Amino acid sequence: MGTASVTIRVDESTKQAVSAIAEDFGFDISSITRAFYKQIEREHRIPLTLEYPKPNKESLESIREADEIARNGGPTYASAKEMFEAMGV
């Protein structure tokens, strides 16, 4: 069985970030890519989880606090710019 080359274009910052993570686990990008292809072949599916990140505990508490302030008649803003203007920044 022969081998084939695959060229993937990504921006430089993504490549560097992925390389650093792969190297932290003792791999290079080519090894990770081969493993990903093998997993697709083995499972007959694309093993990706596509979802937005969930807020952490601190963020959820901040959201709850902001909602409470708004409910209690505190100031609300349509944009960050509007908020900063109200603060005089």
Backbone as ProteinMPNN parsed JSONL, in Angstrom:
{"seq_chain_A": "MGTASVTIRVDESTKQAVSAIAEDFGFDISSITRAFYKQIEREHRIPLTLEYPKPNKESLESIREADEIARNGGPTYASAKEMFEAMGV", "coords_chain_A": {"N_chain_A": [[0.843, -1.171, 0.0], [0.64, 2.133, -0.95], [1.592, 5.528, -0.102], [-0.058, 8.698, 0.272], [0.048, 12.217, -0.231], [-1.29, 14.917, 1.649], [-2.428, 18.164, 1.55], [-3.042, 20.786, 3.691], [-4.537, 23.834, 4.312], [-4.191, 26.297, 6.679], [-4.451, 29.12, 8.895], [-1.486, 30.72, 10.137], [-1.346, 31.145, 12.942], [-3.189, 29.314, 13.969], [-1.997, 26.918, 13.158], [0.391, 27.011, 14.672], [-0.637, 26.965, 17.291], [-1.95, 24.468, 17.353], [0.219, 22.798, 16.825], [1.757, 23.204, 19.138], [0.076, 22.096, 21.115], [-0.109, 19.44, 20.2], [2.609, 18.674, 20.382], [2.938, 18.868, 23.117], [1.689, 16.583, 23.924], [3.39, 14.777, 22.874], [3.314, 14.324, 20.142], [3.37, 14.975, 16.556], [1.976, 17.21, 14.061], [1.422, 15.758, 11.723], [1.199, 13.107, 12.645], [-1.064, 13.333, 14.284], [-2.961, 14.038, 12.36], [-2.954, 11.729, 10.731], [-3.934, 9.877, 12.611], [-6.48, 10.947, 13.013], [-7.627, 10.589, 10.454], [-7.556, 7.777, 10.35], [-9.352, 7.197, 12.414], [-11.739, 8.214, 11.324], [-12.0, 6.442, 9.17], [-12.235, 3.99, 10.56], [-14.537, 4.343, 12.175], [-16.452, 5.161, 10.414], [-17.502, 7.732, 10.28], [-17.37, 11.302, 10.85], [-15.507, 12.295, 13.398], [-16.278, 14.706, 15.139], [-17.111, 17.186, 17.506], [-19.348, 19.61, 17.407], [-19.993, 22.439, 18.915], [-20.868, 25.317, 20.82], [-18.659, 26.726, 23.234], [-19.288, 26.114, 26.691], [-20.216, 28.383, 29.257], [-18.036, 29.009, 32.055], [-18.145, 28.469, 35.672], [-17.685, 30.944, 36.988], [-18.334, 32.793, 34.959], [-21.046, 32.158, 34.557], [-22.057, 32.975, 37.034], [-21.566, 35.722, 36.871], [-23.266, 36.389, 34.756], [-25.732, 35.776, 35.94], [-25.712, 37.655, 37.998], [-25.724, 40.068, 36.522], [-28.214, 39.846, 35.243], [-29.854, 39.994, 37.497], [-29.322, 42.601, 38.419], [-30.388, 44.072, 36.268], [-33.091, 43.297, 36.439], [-33.781, 44.483, 38.852], [-33.985, 47.123, 38.277], [-31.618, 48.356, 37.689], [-29.066, 49.99, 35.683], [-29.193, 49.382, 32.152], [-27.71, 48.449, 29.019], [-27.428, 48.856, 25.502], [-25.191, 48.212, 24.136], [-21.653, 47.539, 24.441], [-20.198, 49.806, 23.956], [-22.045, 51.834, 24.568], [-22.273, 51.376, 27.322], [-19.649, 51.976, 28.229], [-19.547, 54.669, 27.52], [-21.467, 55.692, 29.283], [-20.084, 55.34, 31.609], [-18.175, 57.194, 31.334], [-15.861, 56.63, 30.018]], "CA_chain_A": [[0.0, 0.0, 0.0], [1.421, 3.352, -1.042], [1.137, 6.663, 0.705], [-0.458, 9.884, -0.474], [0.234, 13.472, 0.498], [-2.464, 15.765, 1.818], [-2.057, 19.531, 1.886], [-4.109, 21.463, 4.423], [-4.22, 25.247, 4.516], [-4.747, 26.96, 7.869], [-3.671, 30.31, 9.212], [-0.262, 30.411, 10.88], [-1.562, 31.089, 14.39], [-3.851, 28.029, 14.249], [-0.976, 25.878, 13.01], [1.302, 27.075, 15.812], [-1.365, 26.539, 18.49], [-2.164, 23.022, 17.256], [1.541, 22.17, 16.955], [2.151, 23.248, 20.555], [-0.733, 21.113, 21.837], [0.323, 18.105, 19.761], [3.934, 18.422, 20.946], [2.768, 18.669, 24.554], [1.311, 15.177, 24.079], [4.429, 13.949, 22.285], [2.995, 14.05, 18.742], [3.481, 16.07, 15.6], [0.7, 17.406, 13.367], [1.202, 14.659, 10.775], [0.712, 11.945, 13.405], [-2.438, 13.632, 14.703], [-3.796, 13.982, 11.157], [-3.103, 10.309, 10.371], [-4.822, 9.255, 13.599], [-7.825, 11.437, 12.73], [-8.083, 9.882, 9.247], [-7.812, 6.373, 10.718], [-10.576, 7.16, 13.206], [-12.838, 8.375, 10.37], [-12.107, 5.167, 8.445], [-12.669, 2.94, 11.481], [-15.874, 4.604, 12.715], [-17.351, 5.538, 9.319], [-18.116, 9.01, 10.624], [-16.4, 12.359, 11.143], [-15.589, 12.409, 14.865], [-16.164, 16.08, 15.606], [-18.18, 17.725, 18.327], [-19.509, 21.001, 17.045], [-20.849, 23.143, 19.863], [-20.252, 26.498, 21.412], [-18.173, 26.452, 24.589], [-20.203, 26.436, 27.777], [-19.567, 29.302, 30.198], [-17.58, 28.414, 33.317], [-18.912, 28.842, 36.862], [-17.529, 32.38, 37.227], [-19.118, 33.503, 33.946], [-22.465, 31.954, 34.856], [-22.38, 33.826, 38.184], [-21.601, 37.098, 36.376], [-24.496, 36.521, 33.972], [-26.829, 35.793, 36.908], [-25.639, 38.944, 38.69], [-26.156, 41.107, 35.581], [-29.666, 39.692, 35.094], [-30.472, 40.485, 38.737], [-29.199, 44.064, 38.399], [-31.353, 44.57, 35.287], [-34.439, 43.073, 36.984], [-33.998, 45.389, 39.978], [-34.019, 48.504, 37.806], [-30.279, 48.898, 37.459], [-28.884, 50.437, 34.305], [-28.964, 48.396, 31.092], [-27.076, 49.069, 27.872], [-27.622, 48.142, 24.245], [-23.881, 47.802, 23.61], [-20.517, 47.828, 25.32], [-19.854, 51.211, 23.722], [-22.991, 52.629, 25.356], [-21.911, 51.225, 28.728], [-18.427, 52.731, 28.491], [-19.894, 56.092, 27.457], [-22.154, 56.025, 30.542], [-19.06, 55.342, 32.664], [-17.253, 58.287, 31.064], [-14.583, 56.091, 29.513]], "C_chain_A": [[0.889, 1.235, 0.0], [0.88, 4.435, -0.137], [0.768, 7.813, -0.221], [-0.226, 11.1, 0.401], [-1.083, 14.222, 0.546], [-1.955, 17.136, 2.228], [-3.257, 20.197, 2.539], [-3.673, 22.903, 4.646], [-4.951, 25.767, 5.748], [-3.9, 28.194, 8.139], [-2.526, 29.921, 10.156], [-0.5, 30.287, 12.381], [-2.258, 29.793, 14.795], [-2.833, 26.899, 14.183], [-0.048, 25.848, 14.224], [0.629, 26.585, 17.091], [-1.556, 25.027, 18.503], [-0.838, 22.279, 17.417], [1.973, 22.116, 18.419], [1.375, 22.22, 21.369], [-0.293, 19.702, 21.484], [1.666, 17.745, 20.402], [3.867, 18.188, 22.451], [2.386, 17.218, 24.867], [2.319, 14.233, 23.435], [4.176, 13.576, 20.836], [3.396, 15.221, 17.868], [2.152, 16.15, 14.847], [0.414, 16.264, 12.395], [0.66, 13.424, 11.48], [-0.738, 12.137, 13.833], [-3.384, 13.513, 13.503], [-4.018, 12.536, 10.718], [-4.056, 9.6, 11.323], [-6.27, 9.675, 13.355], [-8.405, 10.715, 11.503], [-8.412, 8.428, 9.569], [-9.095, 6.241, 11.525], [-11.802, 7.325, 12.304], [-13.077, 7.058, 9.638], [-12.702, 4.076, 9.337], [-14.127, 3.104, 11.9], [-16.91, 4.941, 11.643], [-18.162, 6.786, 9.663], [-17.005, 10.034, 10.822], [-16.517, 12.663, 12.628], [-15.333, 13.819, 15.381], [-17.35, 16.406, 16.501], [-18.261, 19.21, 18.026], [-20.514, 21.635, 18.002], [-20.109, 24.363, 20.362], [-19.763, 26.134, 22.809], [-19.209, 26.868, 25.63], [-19.486, 27.379, 28.75], [-19.153, 28.59, 31.491], [-18.398, 28.975, 34.476], [-18.864, 30.352, 37.109], [-18.357, 33.2, 36.231], [-20.609, 33.372, 34.202], [-22.911, 32.831, 36.025], [-22.467, 35.291, 37.752], [-22.866, 37.36, 35.569], [-25.698, 36.626, 34.909], [-26.878, 37.151, 37.615], [-26.12, 40.081, 37.787], [-27.666, 41.052, 35.37], [-30.397, 40.26, 36.314], [-30.436, 42.018, 38.793], [-30.237, 44.657, 37.454], [-32.782, 44.425, 35.807], [-34.777, 44.073, 38.086], [-33.924, 46.854, 39.575], [-32.665, 49.145, 37.617], [-30.116, 49.29, 36.003], [-28.677, 49.247, 33.354], [-28.422, 49.142, 29.882], [-27.298, 48.202, 26.642], [-26.304, 47.64, 23.675], [-22.802, 48.121, 24.646], [-20.115, 49.296, 25.174], [-20.748, 52.128, 24.564], [-22.65, 52.557, 26.85], [-20.677, 52.052, 29.07], [-18.674, 54.23, 28.434], [-20.571, 56.529, 28.755], [-21.166, 56.108, 31.693], [-18.064, 56.489, 32.466], [-15.907, 57.828, 30.564], [-14.456, 56.354, 28.04]], "O_chain_A": [[1.779, 1.372, 0.839], [-0.156, 4.275, 0.507], [1.231, 7.882, -1.359], [-0.295, 11.019, 1.628], [-1.883, 14.172, -0.389], [-1.144, 17.255, 3.147], [-4.362, 20.171, 1.996], [-2.563, 23.156, 5.116], [-6.175, 25.684, 5.841], [-2.768, 28.297, 7.667], [-2.603, 28.924, 10.873], [0.081, 29.415, 13.027], [-1.954, 29.231, 15.847], [-2.81, 26.026, 15.05], [0.262, 24.776, 14.744], [1.244, 25.874, 17.885], [-1.352, 24.377, 19.528], [-0.785, 21.242, 18.078], [2.492, 21.1, 18.881], [1.95, 21.544, 22.222], [-0.122, 18.862, 22.367], [1.837, 16.635, 20.907], [4.644, 17.406, 22.998], [2.714, 16.694, 25.931], [2.123, 13.018, 23.447], [4.758, 12.612, 20.34], [3.717, 16.306, 18.354], [1.304, 15.267, 14.978], [-0.736, 15.847, 12.264], [-0.243, 12.765, 10.965], [-1.543, 11.21, 13.751], [-4.475, 12.955, 13.619], [-5.137, 12.156, 10.373], [-4.894, 8.809, 10.889], [-7.183, 8.858, 13.474], [-9.557, 10.283, 11.528], [-9.429, 7.904, 9.115], [-9.846, 5.282, 11.344], [-12.805, 6.64, 12.504], [-14.217, 6.613, 9.502], [-13.577, 3.326, 8.904], [-14.869, 2.125, 11.973], [-18.107, 4.998, 11.929], [-19.354, 6.871, 9.369], [-15.835, 9.672, 10.948], [-17.517, 13.229, 13.069], [-14.296, 14.09, 15.986], [-18.464, 15.941, 16.262], [-17.351, 19.972, 18.351], [-21.719, 21.399, 17.911], [-18.88, 24.427, 20.327], [-20.386, 25.322, 23.492], [-19.915, 27.86, 25.455], [-18.302, 27.202, 29.035], [-19.84, 27.68, 31.956], [-19.241, 29.851, 34.282], [-19.888, 30.966, 37.407], [-19.0, 34.18, 36.608], [-21.354, 34.344, 34.082], [-24.017, 33.37, 36.009], [-23.343, 36.021, 38.215], [-23.469, 38.427, 35.682], [-26.579, 37.461, 34.704], [-27.951, 37.722, 37.805], [-26.848, 40.963, 38.243], [-28.326, 42.091, 35.323], [-31.427, 40.921, 36.18], [-31.421, 42.649, 39.176], [-30.896, 45.639, 37.796], [-33.597, 45.332, 35.635], [-35.935, 44.465, 38.235], [-33.812, 47.731, 40.432], [-32.574, 50.354, 37.405], [-30.958, 48.946, 35.174], [-28.065, 48.243, 33.719], [-28.654, 50.343, 29.738], [-27.35, 46.976, 26.729], [-26.292, 46.746, 22.829], [-23.026, 48.874, 25.594], [-19.738, 49.945, 26.15], [-20.271, 53.073, 25.192], [-22.731, 53.562, 27.557], [-20.657, 52.75, 30.084], [-18.083, 54.986, 29.205], [-20.286, 57.609, 29.272], [-21.379, 56.858, 32.645], [-17.213, 56.73, 33.321], [-14.918, 58.553, 30.673], [-13.455, 55.979, 27.43]]}, "name": "protein", "num_of_chains": 1, "seq": "MGTASVTIRVDESTKQAVSAIAEDFGFDISSITRAFYKQIEREHRIPLTLEYPKPNKESLESIREADEIARNGGPTYASAKEMFEAMGV"}
